[in-house]
Amino acid sequence: ELDSEFAPEPRLPPVVDWAALELQLATAAPPLRAFLQRELAIYHGLGAELPPVLLAVLALPELDSEQIRLKKLADNNWVGDFLLAVMARYAEVRPNDMRANELVLLLQSLRHIGLDGVAEDLASELWTHAAARLSVSAPNAFSHATPRPVLFTPEEESPFFVAPEESAPNG
C-alpha cells in the first residue's frame, strides 16, 4: 500500500505531430520506413493513441495463442508468471526480430501490471537499437539537403574578416 502511495506517476506518451509523421512515412525510403513503423509500435505500446491512418500502417495482426496467454497473465496481474513467460518467449530474441504486435503487447502489458519504468526503459532500448541500425543501414536517412543561408554576397567583405593593414615603410 505504501509503495502505491509513493509510486511515481507514469510518464505520458510523447506529444507527436502525427500529420508530419504520416507525411514522412509516405515519402520515406524503406530503411527509414521500417524505423518509423518501429517507432509507431513503441508509441502505441506506451499508450499513445495513434490516428486510424497510422494504426493501419502498423497492420497489427491478431494475437497468436502464446501472445493471448501473455495478455491473460498481464490482465490477471500475475506478474511473476507473466515475467517468466516473457523471459521464456523473448530471452533469445533479438530486438529487430520482434514484430510490431509483439512490441505493442509487451509494452502495454508491462504498463498494465504496473511496471511503467520497465516499459519505458525497454522502449528506450528498442528505439535506440532501431536508430543505431538505421544509422548503419541508411546513414543519410534523416539528413536533408538544405541550402545554407547567405549572410552576405561574395563581393561584399565579410563583417568578420578584417583585412591586414598594409605595412608602412620603415622610417
Backbone bond lengths (Angstrom), bond angles and torsions (degrees), N, CA, C in turn:
res aa  C-N    CA-C-N  psi(-1)  N-CA   C-N-CA  omega(-1)  CA-C   N-CA-C  phi
1 E - - - 1.456 - - 1.527 110.28 -
2 L 1.348 116.68 -41.91 1.455 120.00 177.54 1.512 111.11 -62.58
3 D 1.332 116.28 -40.42 1.459 119.58 179.54 1.518 111.25 -60.44
4 S 1.311 116.81 -39.59 1.462 119.29 -178.50 1.524 111.59 -70.81
5 E 1.344 116.93 -30.22 1.466 119.69 178.80 1.518 112.19 -68.66
6 F 1.332 116.86 -36.22 1.442 120.31 -174.57 1.524 113.49 -106.85
7 A 1.311 116.09 7.30 1.466 119.24 178.88 1.517 109.00 -67.54
8 P 1.328 116.73 134.78 1.469 118.38 179.56 1.522 110.58 -66.72
9 E 1.301 114.42 145.83 1.457 120.02 176.94 1.523 109.08 -65.39
10 P 1.329 116.90 139.05 1.472 117.52 176.93 1.518 110.01 -65.14
11 R 1.331 114.38 145.89 1.462 117.94 178.43 1.511 109.51 -70.91
12 L 1.296 115.08 147.54 1.458 119.65 177.51 1.515 109.88 -73.55
13 P 1.327 116.83 152.56 1.466 117.98 174.59 1.521 109.51 -59.09
14 P 1.315 116.74 155.18 1.466 119.49 -177.06 1.518 111.67 -65.14
15 V 1.312 114.74 152.22 1.454 120.49 174.38 1.518 106.25 -86.46
16 V 1.317 115.69 118.38 1.449 120.95 -173.58 1.524 109.17 -122.79
17 D 1.309 116.00 142.51 1.465 121.23 173.43 1.529 106.62 -80.29
18 W 1.329 115.83 91.35 1.462 120.72 -174.04 1.521 111.93 -62.52
19 A 1.326 117.73 -35.78 1.468 120.30 179.76 1.528 110.78 -64.40
20 A 1.315 116.69 -42.30 1.468 120.14 178.48 1.525 110.53 -65.78
21 L 1.320 116.82 -39.61 1.459 120.32 178.66 1.528 110.79 -65.77
22 E 1.323 116.30 -39.22 1.469 120.24 177.06 1.524 111.08 -63.05
23 L 1.325 116.89 -42.74 1.465 120.95 177.96 1.529 110.68 -64.47
24 Q 1.316 116.61 -42.07 1.464 120.64 179.42 1.529 110.50 -63.59
25 L 1.325 116.89 -40.02 1.462 120.83 177.96 1.523 111.37 -63.42
26 A 1.314 116.65 -39.08 1.473 121.26 -177.16 1.523 111.66 -65.97
27 T 1.321 117.00 -30.13 1.468 120.13 -175.47 1.527 113.32 -108.05
28 A 1.328 117.29 3.87 1.467 120.93 -173.06 1.524 112.24 -78.16
29 A 1.325 114.47 146.48 1.465 121.49 171.36 1.529 107.50 -70.07
30 P 1.332 118.05 159.55 1.477 120.46 -176.16 1.536 115.93 -51.35
31 P 1.336 120.96 -44.10 1.480 117.87 179.58 1.528 112.79 -63.78
32 L 1.327 116.78 -41.07 1.461 120.13 179.15 1.524 110.10 -68.92
33 R 1.315 117.14 -37.92 1.474 121.12 178.37 1.530 109.69 -60.01
34 A 1.332 117.49 -44.58 1.461 121.04 179.47 1.531 110.72 -62.14
35 F 1.324 116.15 -40.73 1.465 120.88 178.05 1.526 110.47 -63.35
36 L 1.323 117.21 -45.89 1.467 120.98 -178.66 1.525 111.42 -65.80
37 Q 1.328 117.40 -35.59 1.462 120.11 176.18 1.527 110.44 -66.02
38 R 1.333 117.18 -38.90 1.457 120.68 176.59 1.531 109.61 -63.85
39 E 1.328 116.08 -40.83 1.462 121.11 178.40 1.528 110.71 -62.07
40 L 1.327 116.56 -42.02 1.468 120.56 177.56 1.523 111.15 -61.42
41 A 1.329 116.95 -42.89 1.465 120.53 179.07 1.527 110.71 -61.69
42 I 1.318 116.32 -39.99 1.464 120.16 178.62 1.522 110.78 -65.84
43 Y 1.334 117.45 -46.15 1.470 120.39 177.57 1.524 110.77 -57.94
44 H 1.328 116.03 -46.10 1.463 120.56 -178.65 1.525 110.63 -63.84
45 G 1.325 117.13 -41.13 1.456 120.63 178.37 1.515 113.47 -65.17
46 L 1.327 116.43 -28.48 1.472 120.74 178.73 1.525 112.54 -86.11
47 G 1.321 116.54 1.35 1.464 119.32 173.48 1.507 115.86 105.90
48 A 1.309 118.43 3.35 1.466 119.67 177.83 1.527 108.91 -72.40
49 E 1.311 115.99 138.09 1.461 120.35 177.18 1.517 108.38 -89.55
50 L 1.314 114.98 108.77 1.458 120.85 -179.81 1.520 110.19 -79.90
51 P 1.332 116.73 144.64 1.458 119.43 172.93 1.535 109.11 -61.91
52 P 1.326 117.67 153.29 1.469 120.75 -177.45 1.532 113.83 -53.60
53 V 1.330 117.13 -36.16 1.459 120.14 -178.94 1.527 110.44 -63.84
54 L 1.322 117.13 -43.70 1.462 120.77 -178.92 1.528 111.30 -75.15
55 L 1.323 117.27 -31.14 1.456 119.99 175.10 1.523 109.90 -65.21
56 A 1.327 116.27 -35.03 1.468 120.71 177.01 1.530 110.99 -67.51
57 V 1.333 116.55 -32.07 1.465 120.50 178.07 1.522 110.29 -62.59
58 L 1.329 116.40 -36.20 1.460 119.90 178.75 1.529 111.40 -67.36
59 A 1.323 116.89 -31.31 1.467 122.14 179.34 1.535 110.34 48.17
60 L 1.315 116.11 58.39 1.458 120.93 -177.60 1.531 110.05 -71.68
61 P 1.336 117.07 118.58 1.462 119.63 179.23 1.530 110.83 -77.53
62 E 1.311 115.86 171.63 1.460 120.97 175.42 1.529 109.07 -62.52
63 L 1.307 116.03 151.86 1.454 120.65 178.60 1.528 110.11 -72.29
64 D 1.333 116.18 141.87 1.462 119.00 174.69 1.533 108.45 -82.90
65 S 1.318 117.44 177.67 1.466 121.14 -173.76 1.528 112.03 -62.23
66 E 1.318 118.16 -38.39 1.470 120.82 179.18 1.521 110.95 -67.83
67 Q 1.312 117.08 -39.01 1.466 120.55 178.39 1.529 110.86 -68.75
68 I 1.332 117.14 -36.01 1.469 120.70 176.17 1.528 109.39 -63.34
69 R 1.332 116.46 -39.36 1.460 120.53 177.44 1.525 110.61 -61.51
70 L 1.345 117.04 -45.97 1.466 120.27 177.92 1.524 111.26 -59.88
71 K 1.306 116.20 -43.01 1.471 120.77 -179.72 1.527 110.84 -62.46
72 K 1.340 116.88 -42.46 1.467 120.09 179.36 1.519 111.11 -64.85
73 L 1.329 117.16 -40.96 1.461 120.10 177.86 1.526 110.54 -60.92
74 A 1.338 116.88 -42.73 1.468 120.62 179.05 1.525 110.73 -68.18
75 D 1.333 116.63 -42.90 1.469 120.11 -179.81 1.528 111.84 -61.13
76 N 1.328 116.91 -33.60 1.467 121.29 -179.60 1.523 112.68 -89.25
77 N 1.347 115.97 4.03 1.470 122.30 -179.65 1.530 112.95 57.09
78 W 1.295 116.15 37.79 1.455 121.12 173.73 1.518 106.43 -90.50
79 V 1.309 115.19 74.96 1.460 122.50 -170.76 1.528 112.05 -58.57
80 G 1.307 117.80 -49.32 1.456 120.96 -178.08 1.521 111.94 -60.99
81 D 1.335 116.01 -47.10 1.469 119.79 179.06 1.521 110.86 -64.80
82 F 1.328 116.21 -37.76 1.462 120.08 178.60 1.526 110.30 -62.26
83 L 1.334 116.27 -47.86 1.465 119.89 -178.42 1.527 111.78 -64.41
84 L 1.335 116.95 -38.59 1.467 119.51 176.81 1.531 110.97 -64.43
85 A 1.326 116.61 -41.06 1.470 120.27 179.43 1.525 110.81 -66.45
86 V 1.331 116.55 -38.75 1.473 120.25 178.23 1.523 109.61 -64.30
87 M 1.316 116.85 -43.78 1.470 120.34 179.46 1.528 110.43 -62.73
88 A 1.333 116.43 -42.20 1.464 119.52 -179.56 1.521 111.42 -64.61
89 R 1.323 116.18 -36.30 1.474 119.36 -176.50 1.529 112.88 -83.15
90 Y 1.351 117.65 -40.53 1.463 120.13 -168.80 1.527 115.44 -114.42
91 A 1.307 118.34 3.80 1.468 120.03 -175.65 1.517 113.02 -57.67
92 E 1.309 117.67 -36.45 1.462 119.88 -177.06 1.526 113.14 -111.76
93 V 1.314 116.30 15.72 1.466 120.53 178.96 1.520 108.52 -90.82
94 R 1.323 115.95 127.48 1.468 119.97 177.10 1.528 109.07 -71.31
95 P 1.334 117.92 147.86 1.468 120.50 -177.47 1.529 113.94 -55.46
96 N 1.319 117.14 -38.34 1.466 118.07 -177.20 1.532 111.94 -77.36
97 D 1.343 117.65 -7.75 1.461 120.59 176.98 1.524 112.68 -90.36
98 M 1.321 117.11 -7.59 1.464 120.28 178.95 1.521 109.25 -79.15
99 R 1.313 115.05 132.04 1.465 120.38 177.93 1.523 109.69 -78.35
100 A 1.319 115.64 161.12 1.470 121.37 -177.20 1.520 111.43 -57.14
101 N 1.340 117.60 -43.37 1.468 118.69 -177.65 1.531 111.18 -66.71
102 E 1.326 117.86 -29.88 1.463 120.50 176.09 1.525 110.97 -69.16
103 L 1.323 116.28 -41.49 1.472 119.95 177.62 1.518 111.03 -61.61
104 V 1.322 115.22 -47.23 1.464 119.90 -178.33 1.521 110.03 -60.94
105 L 1.334 117.05 -48.71 1.462 121.34 -179.28 1.524 111.24 -60.65
106 L 1.315 116.93 -45.41 1.451 120.68 -177.83 1.528 111.52 -63.81
107 L 1.323 116.82 -47.83 1.470 120.06 -179.40 1.531 111.36 -66.54
108 Q 1.323 117.20 -43.05 1.469 119.88 178.84 1.525 110.95 -63.25
109 S 1.336 116.48 -41.17 1.463 120.20 -178.73 1.525 111.34 -66.49
110 L 1.322 116.93 -42.30 1.459 119.62 177.45 1.528 111.05 -60.51
111 R 1.311 116.47 -40.47 1.467 119.55 178.34 1.533 110.45 -68.44
112 H 1.328 116.47 -38.21 1.464 121.10 -177.90 1.527 111.69 -63.31
113 I 1.325 117.80 -37.80 1.466 120.06 -178.40 1.529 112.45 -87.66
114 G 1.328 115.79 6.84 1.459 119.66 174.44 1.506 115.52 92.90
115 L 1.310 117.26 11.12 1.462 120.45 178.84 1.527 110.34 -100.83
116 D 1.331 115.22 56.84 1.459 120.97 -178.02 1.522 112.48 -60.16
117 G 1.318 115.94 -42.32 1.467 119.79 -179.96 1.521 111.92 -62.76
118 V 1.324 116.01 -39.62 1.464 120.34 177.99 1.526 109.55 -65.37
119 A 1.341 116.05 -42.23 1.469 120.15 178.91 1.523 110.53 -61.84
120 E 1.328 116.88 -43.56 1.468 120.47 -179.79 1.522 111.39 -66.62
121 D 1.337 116.99 -39.71 1.468 120.10 177.73 1.522 110.75 -65.17
122 L 1.324 116.41 -42.96 1.459 120.21 178.39 1.525 110.43 -63.29
123 A 1.330 116.56 -43.33 1.465 120.58 178.67 1.521 110.53 -60.54
124 S 1.321 116.81 -41.83 1.463 121.16 178.91 1.524 110.43 -62.59
125 E 1.323 116.72 -44.05 1.471 120.81 178.67 1.521 111.11 -63.06
126 L 1.326 116.28 -44.06 1.464 120.18 -179.52 1.521 111.00 -63.99
127 W 1.328 116.21 -42.17 1.463 120.35 -179.36 1.530 109.81 -66.61
128 T 1.328 116.43 -43.31 1.465 120.23 179.82 1.522 110.69 -62.93
129 H 1.321 116.83 -42.10 1.460 120.39 178.95 1.531 110.14 -63.20
130 A 1.336 117.09 -43.54 1.472 120.42 179.36 1.526 110.89 -64.73
131 A 1.341 117.19 -39.77 1.465 120.56 179.34 1.526 110.84 -66.75
132 A 1.322 116.64 -39.86 1.469 119.87 178.28 1.524 110.35 -65.00
133 R 1.296 116.41 -41.76 1.474 120.87 178.46 1.526 110.34 -62.48
134 L 1.335 116.48 -41.70 1.464 121.05 178.72 1.524 110.28 -65.10
135 S 1.322 117.56 -39.87 1.469 120.10 -178.66 1.519 112.01 -64.00
136 V 1.341 117.01 -26.33 1.457 120.82 178.13 1.524 110.87 -86.24
137 S 1.340 116.46 -44.74 1.471 119.58 -175.73 1.525 112.64 -76.68
138 A 1.309 117.74 -31.32 1.466 121.30 -179.38 1.524 108.78 -145.86
139 P 1.345 117.71 77.53 1.464 120.45 -173.47 1.523 114.63 -59.26
140 N 1.311 118.03 -24.54 1.466 120.08 -178.77 1.523 112.50 -101.69
141 A 1.319 117.76 20.21 1.464 121.25 -174.87 1.523 112.71 -59.02
142 F 1.321 117.59 -38.76 1.460 119.89 -177.95 1.514 113.56 -98.65
143 S 1.316 117.09 -8.07 1.460 117.95 -177.40 1.522 110.29 -82.11
144 H 1.278 114.33 143.07 1.460 121.63 178.04 1.522 107.47 -125.92
145 A 1.309 115.79 138.81 1.461 119.09 178.09 1.525 108.04 -75.63
146 T 1.280 115.93 100.71 1.457 119.75 178.95 1.521 108.14 -112.01
147 P 1.333 116.65 135.74 1.464 118.36 179.43 1.523 110.49 -67.96
148 R 1.294 115.49 144.29 1.454 119.68 176.70 1.519 108.84 -76.71
149 P 1.301 116.84 145.05 1.464 118.09 179.87 1.525 110.75 -67.59
150 V 1.303 114.99 143.48 1.465 120.50 177.96 1.520 106.97 -92.70
151 L 1.319 115.23 115.01 1.459 119.26 -179.20 1.521 112.13 -86.74
152 F 1.298 116.07 -29.95 1.459 120.44 177.35 1.516 107.13 -159.98
153 T 1.301 116.73 155.56 1.466 120.44 -178.47 1.515 109.07 -77.18
154 P 1.319 117.47 155.40 1.468 120.31 -178.24 1.522 113.25 -58.77
155 E 1.336 117.41 -27.95 1.461 118.78 -179.21 1.518 111.61 -71.43
156 E 1.292 116.10 -28.45 1.456 119.22 -179.31 1.526 109.00 -77.61
157 E 1.278 112.90 154.59 1.451 117.74 177.36 1.516 108.50 -84.21
158 S 1.285 116.52 137.69 1.458 121.34 179.33 1.519 109.23 -63.79
159 P 1.316 117.67 134.39 1.460 119.43 178.25 1.536 111.67 -68.28
160 F 1.336 116.91 -14.07 1.451 120.17 -178.42 1.519 112.50 -97.16
161 F 1.307 116.85 -4.05 1.449 120.51 -177.14 1.518 108.30 -112.39
162 V 1.304 115.99 124.56 1.461 120.56 178.04 1.514 107.16 -109.73
163 A 1.329 115.19 122.60 1.470 119.70 -179.41 1.512 108.77 -67.77
164 P 1.324 117.01 140.80 1.471 118.84 178.23 1.525 109.44 -66.55
165 E 1.298 113.46 142.10 1.462 117.89 178.95 1.533 109.18 -71.36
166 E 1.317 113.65 145.11 1.478 116.35 176.99 1.516 107.55 -68.84
167 S 1.274 114.58 137.74 1.468 117.78 -178.93 1.520 109.67 -74.15
168 A 1.281 115.45 132.91 1.440 120.79 178.84 1.529 109.15 -81.34
169 P 1.321 116.54 144.25 1.468 118.42 178.70 1.519 110.09 -62.47
170 N 1.301 113.98 143.23 1.468 118.53 178.25 1.500 110.95 -71.94
171 G 1.252 113.14 131.43 1.404 124.63 169.67 1.368 125.63 50.68
